[in-house]
Every structure is written in structure tokens, then in C-alpha cells.
Amino acid sequence: MLPLLANPFTTVALFLWLAGEMNFSEWNRQALKASFYFYVFAIMMVA
């Protein structure tokens, strides 16, 4: 999991690959969830 967080290009490519068959609303919801979880993870790493 750490290499995915450390390398944003890999993370973007993986997300696009996994979201290939999603419609726009599903894609948007998953992107929002991923952003939120990353934000929480980053805050916990700093705190």
C-alpha cells in the first residue's frame, strides 16, 4: 500500500484502470471517498 501512496502517478493509473467500467456518478463517488481517506491518513501520519 505504501508504494501506491508514495507514488501518485501509479495511484492515478491504478484508479483509472479500476474505474474503467464505472459510470460518472460512481466514478465521482469513488474519487471523493479516496480523497477523503487519503486526507484522513495524511492527518493521522502528521499527528
C-alpha positions as CSV (number, residue, x, y, z in Angstrom):
1,M,0.0,0.0,0.0
2,L,2.8,2.4,0.8
3,P,4.2,2.4,-2.8
4,L,0.8,3.5,-4.0
5,L,0.7,6.4,-1.6
6,A,4.3,7.4,-2.2
7,N,3.9,7.4,-6.0
8,P,0.9,9.4,-7.1
9,F,1.3,8.6,-10.8
10,T,0.9,4.9,-10.0
11,T,-2.1,5.6,-7.9
12,V,-3.8,7.6,-10.6
13,A,-3.1,4.9,-13.2
14,L,-4.5,2.2,-10.9
15,F,-7.6,4.3,-10.1
16,L,-8.3,4.9,-13.8
17,W,-7.8,1.2,-14.6
18,L,-10.1,0.1,-11.8
19,A,-12.7,2.7,-12.7
20,G,-12.8,1.9,-16.3
21,E,-16.3,0.5,-16.4
22,M,-17.9,2.8,-13.9
23,N,-20.4,5.5,-14.8
24,F,-19.7,9.1,-14.0
25,S,-21.6,9.2,-10.7
26,E,-19.9,6.0,-9.4
27,W,-16.5,7.3,-10.5
28,N,-17.1,10.6,-8.8
29,R,-18.2,8.9,-5.6
30,Q,-15.1,6.7,-5.5
31,A,-12.8,9.6,-6.2
32,L,-14.4,11.5,-3.4
33,K,-14.0,8.6,-1.0
34,A,-10.4,8.0,-2.0
35,S,-9.6,11.7,-1.5
36,F,-11.2,11.7,2.0
37,Y,-9.5,8.5,3.1
38,F,-6.1,9.9,1.9
39,Y,-6.7,13.1,3.7
40,V,-7.6,11.3,7.0
41,F,-4.5,9.1,6.5
42,A,-2.2,12.1,5.9
43,I,-3.6,13.9,9.0
44,M,-3.0,10.8,11.2
45,M,0.5,10.4,9.9
46,V,1.3,14.0,10.8
47,A,-0.4,13.9,14.2
